[in-house]
């Protein structure tokens, strides 16, 4: 499985020039995209410029810049060889303002293959810088997921996909998820995730308090609810600073609802004694799979420490 690191600065190291050999067709199909999630034209960035832009990839924890030509890059001719590299972009491009500067940016589906059967998809955030595309960050989706909808709304990226659960075979992803991302100073951040159970139930976590943009003291209550009880009736609570670094982690017990089907949590977060200065924080509450620690549900809220 490939993991992607947000990269915000231009990188000097680049791969070799584009090989004109053919690349196996790995474009993902986006099915049943709602009308309000359809790609929209941009006055600045164009589909042509995005197909011929430089993109950052990370191989063995090493970042590289790769320039695509007509949407593709290939190194080597044998897809089974260890040094084979194929980079391409999907057929659809999604436009919207990611950094709130009033100019439409873009989200591109970046498709990577490094030999073998793996086809790794990620969201690539591309900013419009005076009409030129600048790929600033990526967020990994999955190996060969099924993408159902992708859109940019009010500066947020909304994704609907079926991905691999911890027990799924490589051929057959089965975990339906919705994800929300935002682009911050340190790259794309996952801010909300829901998933479906095998019986069609939906795992949703809601934070009731604190509210977005609340100012809080060093010790404050965290309250909310879950639609489906997590394993062991425990949620993971993390607090991240402005640099997206973890400054607190704890386990919030969930009280089973009298009405059944879910529960509530009322947890005290104590940041006193950690030496934190006043400023922005992000609280993340998650239900994680005990097998591999992947998210089953997650929600976050941005607040300010007084």
Secondary structure, DSSP 8 states (H G I E B T S, - for coil): --------S--S-B------S--------B-S--GGGS----SSS-HHHHHTSEEEEEETTEEEEEE-BTTEEEE-S-TTSTT-EEEEEEEEEEEE-SSSSSS-EEEEEEEEE-STT--EEEEEEEEEETTEEEEEEEEEEEES-EEEEEEEETTEEEEEEEE--TT--TT---EEEEEEEEEETTEEEEEEEEEE-TTS-EE-EEEEES-TT-EE-SEEEEEEEESS--GGGEEEEEEE-TTS-EEEEEEEE-EE-TTSS-EEEEEEEE-TTS---SEEEEEEEEEE-TTT--EEEEEEEEEEE-
